[in-house]
Amino acid sequence: MKPEEVFGINAGKVWHVLKEKGPLSANAIAKETNLKLNEVFGALGWLGREGKIEIIKDKKGLIYKLI
């Protein structure tokens, strides 16, 4: 499988979880998707490049939200 296919599939998993659950931290996304944290960050990068997420800084850290 090509790297862009892996990133695309993982981005789809992350997108679906954010759509269903709302804004989440990277750790929460990893837990919900059963992806490793590095896979979550790759997927978030993909979604960020496509302009589909917003990054919100709160007291606990960074939260990721669909636009």
Secondary structure, DSSP 8 states (H G I E B T S, - for coil): --HHHHHHHHHHHHHHHHHHH-SB-HHHHHHHHT--HHHHHHHHHHHHHTT-EEEEEETTEEEEEE-
